[in-house]
Amino acid sequence: MSADDRSSAARMRNFKNRGKDSDELRRRRQETSVELRKAKKDDQILKRRNICLTEEDTATSPLQESTNKPSTAKQPSLTMEEIVAGIVGSDKSMQLTAVQAARKILSRERNPPIDTMIQAGIVPHCIRFLTHADEPQLQFEAAWALTNIASGTSEQTKFVANQGAVPHLITLLSSTEQHVAEQAVWALGNIAGDGPELRDYTISCGIVAPLLALVRPDTNAHFLRNVTWTISNLCRNKNPPPPFDAVRQCLPALAHLIHHTDTEVVTDACWALSYLTDGSNDKIEHVIEAGVVPRLVELLGSEEAAIISPALRTLGNIVTGSDAQTDTVVKAGAMRYFPRLLAHSKANVVKEAAWTISNVTAGNLQQIQAVIDAGLLGPVLEVLQKGDYRSQREAVWVILNLTSGGSQEQVAELCRLGVIKPLCDLLAAEDAKLITVILDALSNVLRYAEQVGQEGAVALQVEECGGLDRIESLQTHENETIYNKAVFIIGKYFGDDDEEDAQVAAPTADAAGFQLSVDTDAATAGGFQF
């Protein structure tokens, strides 16, 4: 580290509000990233069934699509006893008919009898049929039945895995029959999507290399969707994360897949990258080295919210890393997309856009300036005033981070744009953590103003927008931290001496708002210039 870097780091440690240094702010951002992921099932489907449109229909079968020979004859339905008898019997024709009948029952849209099939003992036989290389249709039907059983509860999925299905399904990834390989991919995606235990077991069985081998130019979009979705399931879940040495092998394929023309392929590839960046800086660095940042930035301009969300999540994760890693996103031109993202019709996009900007404003002066130069402070304040509560909470962190590490001129720009009133308005919230963050931000602004002798003028703004009344009432708050911060602000900036200072430095107002006076030396040094 250079002398300048050490000096800058020391300045940050000494100035950060209440002892918060940049590392603490980054940990805060990582904690927030966990919070933003609590509803992960809403982001991406973990498991899915291969459903028939009607009980007798097999038109959804990739086999029929590939052979172009759909069956129009309605097959007679079999009872469970006949299905079991056919599966365990030695008649190959009856085995296929029985497995297909079981698969159709498991593929119906509502309430498939998964437990009934498990209790009937068909799972071990379906797994055995996976090894019948001379009967690809039997392999396909068995894999389809196992796919739908593994789409159920965790216990049902684990039953399939515990019976030994995974190694045989991995073998089928190399099948010369595409419909068989595709159904095997689907089954493995369901198993890996169950959670960290089965994900790691699937990886340990050797899925990665044969799965990635399916990412080829001649792989059709439908097949590639399943492949990409399964890759994303191998990368997901955080407690614990997947073995990184294994999943980092997916990075070249993911770097290719995010350029695909199919929306689902791009979406799932972006989700996979978001999981891989949700960790330590060395993991983030591997993703950056894969060359994905420029394309992810480009995807922020997509018209598809399904693509924007994971691309934004990934970039937000990257800027929780070091300043150098944050720079890769800033220098790729990401900031120009955020005015639109902060005004997006989807509240979740607005929230994550504000979260990402808070990541950047927790960085160095140049990164904060990039936010300002992109004209993002106005949209952030708009979110602060009118956004939904979760978005407002992230916007408050943008303000705290900027006022913790920004320059006098940068903080003054916030004040010129009118940050005081929306901050004070949010003091009426019931969220103790949010109130604490707001008090810290207000304290930061007052401290900056004090450095140029203008704390009285800022204090007057706080008072005139009702902030003083709210801070005074917080002196009786049951939360001791809030109480202490409120007492500190009142005692330091709203005592008798401060009131006199406010009279001396009372601002005049015109159509542009408050005009604070500053001495020439302070203005020259880049101090408050309202």
C-alpha positions as CSV (number, residue, x, y, z in Angstrom):
1,M,0.0,0.0,0.0
2,S,1.4,3.4,-1.0
3,A,1.8,6.3,1.5
4,D,-1.2,8.0,-0.1
5,D,-3.3,4.9,0.2
6,R,-2.3,4.5,3.9
7,S,-3.1,8.2,4.5
8,S,-6.5,7.8,2.8
9,A,-7.3,4.7,4.8
10,A,-6.3,6.4,8.0
11,R,-8.6,9.4,7.1
12,M,-11.5,7.0,6.5
13,R,-11.0,5.2,9.8
14,N,-10.8,8.5,11.7
15,F,-13.8,10.1,9.9
16,K,-16.2,7.3,9.5
17,N,-19.3,7.9,11.5
18,R,-19.1,6.4,15.0
19,G,-16.0,4.5,14.1
20,K,-17.4,2.7,11.0
21,D,-14.6,2.1,8.6
22,S,-14.9,1.1,4.9
23,D,-14.6,-2.6,5.8
24,E,-17.5,-2.4,8.3
25,L,-19.6,-0.7,5.6
26,R,-18.8,-3.5,3.2
27,R,-19.8,-6.1,5.7
28,R,-23.0,-4.2,6.2
29,R,-23.6,-4.4,2.5
30,Q,-22.9,-8.2,2.5
31,E,-25.4,-8.6,5.4
32,T,-27.9,-6.6,3.3
33,S,-27.3,-8.9,0.3
34,V,-28.3,-11.8,2.5
35,E,-31.4,-10.0,3.5
36,L,-32.2,-9.3,-0.1
37,R,-32.1,-13.0,-0.9
38,K,-34.5,-14.3,1.7
39,A,-37.2,-14.7,-0.9
40,K,-34.9,-16.7,-3.3
41,K,-37.7,-19.0,-4.4
42,D,-39.4,-15.9,-5.9
43,D,-36.2,-15.2,-7.9
44,Q,-35.8,-18.5,-9.6
45,I,-37.6,-21.9,-9.5
46,L,-35.6,-24.4,-7.5
47,K,-37.4,-27.5,-8.9
48,R,-39.9,-28.1,-11.7
49,R,-41.9,-30.9,-13.1
50,N,-42.2,-32.0,-16.7
51,I,-46.0,-31.7,-17.1
52,C,-48.2,-33.3,-19.8
53,L,-51.0,-31.1,-21.1
54,T,-53.5,-34.0,-20.9
55,E,-53.2,-37.4,-19.3
56,E,-53.1,-39.3,-22.7
57,D,-50.9,-36.6,-24.4
58,T,-47.2,-37.2,-25.0
59,A,-46.7,-34.2,-27.2
60,T,-44.4,-32.6,-24.6
61,S,-42.0,-35.4,-25.0
62,P,-38.7,-34.4,-26.5
63,L,-38.6,-37.9,-28.0
64,Q,-41.6,-37.2,-30.2
65,E,-40.5,-33.8,-31.0
66,S,-37.2,-35.1,-32.2
67,T,-38.6,-38.1,-34.2
68,N,-41.6,-36.1,-35.5
69,K,-43.8,-39.1,-35.0
70,P,-46.4,-38.1,-32.4
71,S,-48.7,-40.9,-31.2
72,T,-52.3,-40.2,-31.9
73,A,-53.7,-43.4,-30.3
74,K,-55.1,-43.1,-26.8
75,Q,-53.4,-45.6,-24.6
76,P,-55.5,-47.5,-22.1
77,S,-55.0,-46.3,-18.6
78,L,-53.4,-48.8,-16.1
79,T,-54.2,-49.3,-12.5
80,M,-51.4,-49.0,-9.9
81,E,-51.3,-52.7,-9.6
82,E,-50.9,-53.2,-13.3
83,I,-48.2,-50.5,-13.4
84,V,-46.2,-52.1,-10.6
85,A,-46.7,-55.6,-12.2
86,G,-45.5,-54.3,-15.6
87,I,-42.5,-52.6,-14.2
88,V,-41.2,-55.5,-12.1
89,G,-42.0,-58.0,-14.8
90,S,-39.7,-59.3,-17.5
91,D,-41.8,-58.3,-20.5
92,K,-39.8,-55.4,-22.1
93,S,-42.8,-54.0,-24.0
94,M,-44.9,-54.1,-20.8
95,Q,-42.1,-52.4,-18.8
96,L,-42.1,-49.5,-21.2
97,T,-45.9,-49.2,-21.2
98,A,-46.0,-49.4,-17.4
99,V,-43.2,-46.8,-16.9
100,Q,-44.9,-44.5,-19.4
101,A,-48.2,-44.9,-17.5
102,A,-46.4,-44.0,-14.2
103,R,-44.8,-41.0,-15.8
104,K,-48.1,-39.7,-17.1
105,I,-49.6,-39.9,-13.7
106,L,-46.6,-38.1,-12.2
107,S,-46.9,-35.5,-14.9
108,R,-50.4,-34.4,-14.3
109,E,-50.7,-30.8,-13.3
110,R,-52.4,-31.1,-9.9
111,N,-51.5,-33.3,-6.9
112,P,-49.3,-36.0,-8.5
113,P,-49.2,-39.1,-6.3
114,I,-45.4,-39.0,-5.7
115,D,-45.6,-40.8,-2.3
116,T,-47.8,-43.5,-3.8
117,M,-45.3,-44.2,-6.5
118,I,-42.4,-44.2,-3.9
119,Q,-44.4,-46.6,-1.7
120,A,-45.2,-48.8,-4.6
121,G,-41.5,-49.4,-5.1
122,I,-41.1,-48.1,-8.6
123,V,-38.1,-45.8,-8.0
124,P,-35.3,-48.5,-7.8
125,H,-36.7,-50.1,-11.0
126,C,-36.8,-46.7,-12.9
127,I,-33.1,-46.2,-11.8
128,R,-32.3,-49.7,-13.1
129,F,-34.0,-48.8,-16.5
130,L,-31.6,-45.8,-16.8
131,T,-28.8,-48.4,-17.5
132,H,-30.6,-49.9,-20.5
133,A,-28.6,-48.3,-23.2
134,D,-30.2,-50.4,-25.9
135,E,-33.7,-49.0,-25.0
136,P,-33.4,-45.2,-25.1
137,Q,-37.2,-44.7,-24.9
138,L,-37.3,-46.7,-21.7
139,Q,-34.4,-44.7,-20.4
140,F,-36.2,-41.5,-21.3
141,E,-39.5,-42.5,-19.7
142,A,-37.7,-43.6,-16.5
143,A,-35.7,-40.4,-16.3
144,W,-38.9,-38.4,-16.8
145,A,-40.7,-40.3,-14.0
146,L,-37.7,-39.7,-11.7
147,T,-37.6,-36.0,-12.7
148,N,-41.1,-35.5,-11.4
149,I,-40.6,-37.5,-8.2
150,A,-37.5,-35.4,-7.5
151,S,-39.5,-32.3,-8.1
152,G,-41.4,-32.9,-4.9
153,T,-40.5,-32.4,-1.2
154,S,-37.0,-32.6,0.1
155,E,-37.7,-36.0,1.5
156,Q,-38.9,-37.2,-1.9
157,T,-36.0,-35.8,-3.7
158,K,-33.5,-37.3,-1.3
159,F,-35.2,-40.7,-1.7
160,V,-34.4,-40.6,-5.4
161,A,-30.8,-39.6,-4.7
162,N,-30.4,-42.2,-1.9
163,Q,-31.5,-45.0,-4.2
164,G,-28.5,-44.2,-6.4
165,A,-30.0,-42.3,-9.3
166,V,-27.4,-39.5,-9.6
167,P,-24.4,-41.5,-11.1
168,H,-26.7,-43.1,-13.7
169,L,-28.3,-39.8,-14.6
170,I,-24.9,-38.2,-15.0
171,T,-23.9,-41.1,-17.4
172,L,-27.0,-40.3,-19.5
173,L,-25.7,-36.7,-20.0
174,S,-23.4,-38.2,-22.6
175,S,-26.2,-40.1,-24.3
176,T,-26.3,-39.9,-28.1
177,E,-30.1,-39.5,-27.8
178,Q,-30.6,-35.8,-27.1
179,H,-34.1,-36.3,-25.5
180,V,-32.5,-38.8,-23.0
181,A,-29.7,-36.4,-22.2
182,E,-32.1,-33.5,-21.8
183,Q,-34.4,-35.4,-19.4
184,A,-31.3,-36.4,-17.3
185,V,-30.3,-32.8,-17.1
186,W,-33.7,-31.9,-15.8
187,A,-33.7,-34.6,-13.2
188,L,-30.3,-33.6,-12.0
189,G,-31.3,-30.0,-11.8
190,N,-34.2,-30.9,-9.5
191,I,-31.8,-33.0,-7.3
192,A,-29.1,-30.3,-7.1
193,G,-31.8,-27.6,-6.5
194,D,-32.9,-29.4,-3.3
195,G,-30.2,-27.8,-1.1
196,P,-26.5,-27.7,-0.3
197,E,-26.3,-31.4,0.7
198,L,-27.6,-32.8,-2.6
199,R,-26.0,-30.0,-4.6
200,D,-22.6,-31.0,-3.3
201,Y,-23.3,-34.7,-3.6
202,T,-24.3,-34.2,-7.3
203,I,-21.0,-32.2,-7.9
204,S,-19.0,-34.9,-6.1
205,C,-20.5,-37.5,-8.5
206,G,-18.9,-35.7,-11.4
207,I,-21.7,-33.7,-13.0
208,V,-19.8,-30.5,-13.9
209,A,-17.7,-31.6,-16.9
210,P,-20.4,-33.6,-18.8
211,L,-23.0,-30.9,-18.1
212,L,-20.7,-28.2,-19.5
213,A,-20.0,-30.3,-22.5
214,L,-23.7,-29.8,-23.5
215,V,-23.1,-26.0,-23.9
216,R,-22.5,-26.3,-27.7
217,P,-23.4,-24.1,-30.7
218,D,-25.7,-26.9,-32.0
219,T,-27.6,-27.3,-28.7
220,N,-31.2,-26.0,-29.2
221,A,-32.6,-23.2,-27.0
222,H,-35.0,-25.5,-25.2
223,F,-32.3,-27.9,-24.2
224,L,-29.9,-25.1,-23.3
225,R,-32.5,-23.6,-20.9
226,N,-32.5,-26.8,-18.9
227,V,-28.7,-27.0,-19.0
228,T,-28.3,-23.4,-17.8
229,W,-31.0,-23.8,-15.1
230,T,-29.1,-26.9,-13.8
231,I,-25.8,-25.0,-13.8
232,S,-27.4,-22.2,-11.8
233,N,-28.7,-24.8,-9.2
234,L,-25.2,-26.1,-8.9
235,C,-24.0,-22.6,-8.0
236,R,-26.8,-21.5,-5.6
237,N,-27.2,-21.8,-1.9
238,K,-24.9,-20.1,0.6
239,N,-24.9,-22.1,3.8
240,P,-22.5,-23.6,2.9
241,P,-21.6,-22.3,-0.6
242,P,-20.7,-24.9,-3.2
243,P,-17.1,-26.0,-3.6
244,F,-15.7,-23.1,-5.6
245,D,-13.0,-25.0,-7.4
246,A,-15.8,-27.1,-8.9
247,V,-18.3,-24.4,-9.8
248,R,-15.7,-21.9,-11.1
249,Q,-15.3,-24.3,-14.0
250,C,-18.7,-23.0,-15.1
251,L,-17.5,-19.5,-15.6
252,P,-16.4,-19.7,-19.3
253,A,-19.7,-21.3,-20.1
254,L,-21.7,-18.7,-18.2
255,A,-19.7,-15.9,-19.9
256,H,-20.9,-17.4,-23.2
257,L,-24.5,-18.0,-22.1
258,I,-25.2,-14.4,-21.0
259,H,-24.7,-13.4,-24.7
260,H,-27.4,-15.9,-25.9
261,T,-30.6,-14.6,-27.6
262,D,-33.0,-16.6,-25.4
263,T,-34.3,-14.7,-22.4
264,E,-34.5,-17.8,-20.1
265,V,-30.9,-18.8,-20.9
266,V,-29.6,-15.3,-20.2
267,T,-31.7,-15.0,-17.0
268,D,-30.5,-18.3,-15.5
269,A,-26.9,-17.6,-16.5
270,C,-27.1,-14.2,-14.7
271,W,-28.6,-15.9,-11.6
272,A,-25.7,-18.3,-11.6
273,L,-23.2,-15.5,-11.7
274,S,-25.1,-13.7,-8.9
275,Y,-24.6,-16.8,-6.7
276,L,-20.9,-17.0,-7.5
277,T,-20.3,-13.3,-6.6
278,D,-22.2,-13.6,-3.3
279,G,-19.1,-14.3,-1.3
280,S,-15.5,-13.3,-0.6
281,N,-13.5,-10.9,-2.8
282,D,-11.4,-13.7,-4.3
283,K,-14.5,-15.3,-5.6
284,I,-15.7,-12.0,-7.0
285,E,-12.3,-11.6,-8.7
286,H,-12.6,-14.9,-10.5
287,V,-16.0,-13.8,-11.9
288,I,-14.5,-10.5,-13.0
289,E,-11.6,-12.3,-14.7
290,A,-14.1,-14.2,-16.7
291,G,-14.9,-11.0,-18.5
292,V,-18.6,-10.8,-17.7
293,V,-18.9,-7.3,-16.3
294,P,-19.3,-5.4,-19.7
295,R,-22.1,-7.7,-20.8
296,L,-23.8,-7.5,-17.3
297,V,-23.7,-3.8,-17.5
298,E,-25.2,-3.9,-21.0
299,L,-28.0,-6.1,-19.7
300,L,-29.1,-3.4,-17.2
301,G,-30.6,-1.7,-20.3
302,S,-32.8,-4.7,-21.1
303,E,-36.5,-4.3,-21.4
304,E,-37.0,-7.6,-19.5
305,A,-37.2,-7.2,-15.7
306,A,-36.4,-11.0,-15.5
307,I,-33.0,-10.2,-17.0
308,I,-32.4,-6.9,-15.2
309,S,-32.9,-8.4,-11.7
310,P,-30.1,-11.0,-11.8
311,A,-27.7,-8.8,-13.8
312,L,-28.2,-6.0,-11.2
313,R,-27.8,-8.5,-8.3
314,T,-24.5,-9.7,-9.7
315,L,-23.1,-6.2,-10.2
316,G,-24.3,-5.2,-6.8
317,N,-22.4,-8.2,-5.3
318,I,-19.3,-7.2,-7.3
319,V,-19.3,-3.7,-5.8
320,T,-19.4,-5.1,-2.3
321,G,-15.8,-6.1,-3.0
322,S,-12.7,-4.0,-3.0
323,D,-12.4,-0.5,-4.5
324,A,-10.6,-2.0,-7.5
325,Q,-13.5,-4.5,-8.0
326,T,-16.0,-1.7,-7.7
327,D,-14.1,0.3,-10.3
328,T,-14.6,-2.5,-12.9
329,V,-18.4,-1.9,-12.7
330,V,-18.1,1.9,-12.6
331,K,-15.6,2.1,-15.4
332,A,-17.8,-0.2,-17.5
333,G,-20.4,2.5,-17.6
334,A,-23.0,1.0,-15.2
335,M,-23.9,4.4,-13.6
336,R,-25.6,5.6,-16.7
337,Y,-28.3,3.0,-16.4
338,F,-29.3,3.8,-12.8
339,P,-31.5,6.9,-13.3
340,R,-33.9,4.5,-15.2
341,L,-33.5,1.7,-12.7
342,L,-34.2,3.9,-9.7
343,A,-37.5,4.9,-11.4
344,H,-38.4,1.4,-12.6
345,S,-42.0,0.2,-12.4
346,K,-40.8,-2.9,-10.4
347,A,-40.3,-2.0,-6.8
348,N,-37.7,-4.8,-6.4
349,V,-35.6,-3.4,-9.2
350,V,-35.7,0.1,-7.5
351,K,-34.7,-1.5,-4.1
352,E,-31.7,-3.3,-5.6
353,A,-30.7,-0.4,-7.6
354,A,-30.6,1.8,-4.5
355,W,-28.7,-1.0,-2.7
356,T,-26.1,-1.2,-5.5
357,I,-25.6,2.6,-5.4
358,S,-25.1,2.4,-1.6
359,N,-22.3,-0.1,-2.3
360,V,-20.6,2.5,-4.6
361,T,-21.0,5.4,-2.2
362,A,-19.3,3.3,0.4
363,G,-16.2,3.4,-1.8
364,N,-13.6,6.1,-2.4
365,L,-14.1,9.7,-3.4
366,Q,-13.8,9.0,-7.1
367,Q,-16.5,6.4,-6.9
368,I,-18.8,8.7,-5.0
369,Q,-18.1,11.4,-7.6
370,A,-19.1,8.9,-10.3
371,V,-22.5,8.6,-8.6
372,I,-22.8,12.4,-8.5
373,D,-21.6,12.9,-12.1
374,A,-24.2,10.4,-13.3
375,G,-26.9,12.6,-11.8
376,L,-28.0,9.9,-9.4
377,L,-28.5,11.9,-6.2
378,G,-31.7,13.4,-7.4
379,P,-33.3,10.0,-8.3
380,V,-32.0,8.6,-4.9
381,L,-33.7,11.5,-3.1
382,E,-36.9,10.8,-5.1
383,V,-36.8,7.2,-3.8
384,L,-36.1,8.5,-0.3
385,Q,-39.3,10.6,-0.5
386,K,-41.7,8.5,-2.5
387,G,-40.3,4.9,-2.8
388,D,-41.7,1.9,-1.1
389,Y,-40.3,1.3,2.4
390,R,-37.7,-1.3,1.4
391,S,-36.3,1.0,-1.3
392,Q,-36.3,4.0,1.1
393,R,-34.3,2.0,3.5
394,E,-31.6,1.3,0.9
395,A,-31.7,5.0,-0.2
396,V,-30.9,6.0,3.4
397,W,-27.8,3.8,3.3
398,V,-26.8,5.7,0.1
399,I,-26.9,8.9,2.1
400,L,-25.1,7.5,5.2
401,N,-22.3,6.0,3.1
402,L,-21.8,9.2,1.1
403,T,-21.8,11.4,4.2
404,S,-19.4,9.0,6.0
405,G,-16.7,9.0,3.3
406,G,-17.5,11.9,0.9
407,S,-15.8,15.2,0.7
408,Q,-17.3,18.5,1.9
409,E,-18.2,19.4,-1.6
410,Q,-19.9,16.1,-2.2
411,V,-21.9,16.3,1.1
412,A,-22.8,19.9,0.2
413,E,-24.2,18.7,-3.1
414,L,-26.6,16.4,-1.2
415,C,-27.7,19.3,0.9
416,R,-28.2,21.6,-2.1
417,L,-30.5,18.9,-3.5
418,G,-32.6,18.9,-0.4
419,V,-31.6,15.8,1.6
420,I,-32.5,17.2,5.0
421,K,-36.3,17.1,4.8
422,P,-36.8,13.5,3.5
423,L,-34.3,12.3,6.1
424,C,-36.1,14.0,8.9
425,D,-39.5,12.8,7.6
426,L,-38.3,9.2,7.8
427,L,-37.5,9.7,11.5
428,A,-41.2,8.9,12.0
429,A,-40.6,5.3,11.0
430,E,-40.9,2.5,13.5
431,D,-37.8,0.7,12.3
432,A,-35.1,1.2,15.0
433,K,-32.2,0.3,12.7
434,L,-33.5,2.8,10.1
435,I,-33.8,5.5,12.6
436,T,-30.2,4.8,13.8
437,V,-28.9,5.1,10.3
438,I,-30.8,8.4,9.7
439,L,-29.4,9.9,12.9
440,D,-25.9,8.9,11.9
441,A,-26.4,10.6,8.4
442,L,-27.8,13.8,10.0
443,S,-24.9,13.8,12.5
444,N,-22.4,13.5,9.6
445,V,-24.0,16.4,7.7
446,L,-23.9,18.6,10.8
447,R,-20.3,17.7,11.4
448,Y,-19.3,18.6,7.9
449,A,-21.2,21.9,8.2
450,E,-19.4,22.6,11.5
451,Q,-16.1,22.3,9.8
452,V,-16.9,25.4,7.7
453,G,-18.8,27.2,10.5
454,Q,-22.3,26.5,9.0
455,E,-23.7,24.0,11.4
456,G,-26.2,26.6,12.6
457,A,-27.6,27.0,9.1
458,V,-28.0,23.3,8.7
459,A,-29.6,23.0,12.1
460,L,-32.1,25.6,11.2
461,Q,-33.1,23.5,8.1
462,V,-33.5,20.5,10.4
463,E,-35.7,22.5,12.7
464,E,-37.9,24.1,10.0
465,C,-38.8,20.8,8.4
466,G,-39.9,19.3,11.8
467,G,-36.7,17.3,12.3
468,L,-35.8,18.9,15.6
469,D,-39.2,17.9,17.1
470,R,-38.7,14.3,16.0
471,I,-35.1,14.1,17.3
472,E,-36.2,15.6,20.7
473,S,-38.9,12.9,20.9
474,L,-36.3,10.2,20.3
475,Q,-34.6,11.2,23.5
476,T,-37.3,9.1,25.2
477,H,-36.9,6.1,22.8
478,E,-36.7,2.7,24.4
479,N,-33.7,1.9,22.2
480,E,-30.6,3.0,24.1
481,T,-28.6,3.6,20.9
482,I,-31.2,5.8,19.4
483,Y,-31.6,7.7,22.7
484,N,-27.8,8.3,22.9
485,K,-27.6,9.5,19.3
486,A,-30.6,11.8,19.8
487,V,-29.2,13.3,23.0
488,F,-25.8,13.8,21.3
489,I,-27.3,15.7,18.3
490,I,-29.5,17.9,20.5
491,G,-26.7,18.7,22.9
492,K,-24.1,19.5,20.3
493,Y,-26.0,21.2,17.6
494,F,-29.3,22.5,19.2
495,G,-28.1,24.0,22.5
496,D,-28.2,27.7,23.4
497,D,-24.8,28.4,21.8
498,D,-25.9,26.8,18.6
499,E,-29.1,28.8,18.5
500,E,-27.1,32.0,18.7
501,D,-24.9,30.7,15.9
502,A,-27.9,29.9,13.8
503,Q,-29.1,33.5,14.2
504,V,-25.7,34.8,13.1
505,A,-25.5,32.4,10.1
506,A,-29.2,32.4,9.3
507,P,-29.7,31.6,5.7
508,T,-31.6,33.6,3.2
509,A,-34.0,31.8,0.9
510,D,-34.9,32.3,-2.7
511,A,-36.5,30.1,-5.3
512,A,-33.6,27.8,-5.2
513,G,-33.8,27.2,-1.5
514,F,-31.4,27.9,1.3
515,Q,-28.3,30.0,0.5
516,L,-25.7,29.3,3.1
517,S,-22.8,31.8,3.6
518,V,-19.3,30.5,3.8
519,D,-16.0,32.2,4.3
520,T,-13.7,32.5,1.3
521,D,-11.1,30.1,2.6
522,A,-13.7,27.4,3.2
523,A,-15.2,27.9,-0.2
524,T,-11.8,27.7,-1.8
525,A,-11.1,24.5,0.1
526,G,-14.2,22.9,-1.4
527,G,-16.4,23.4,1.7
528,F,-20.2,24.0,1.8
529,Q,-21.3,26.3,-1.1
530,F,-25.0,26.4,-1.1
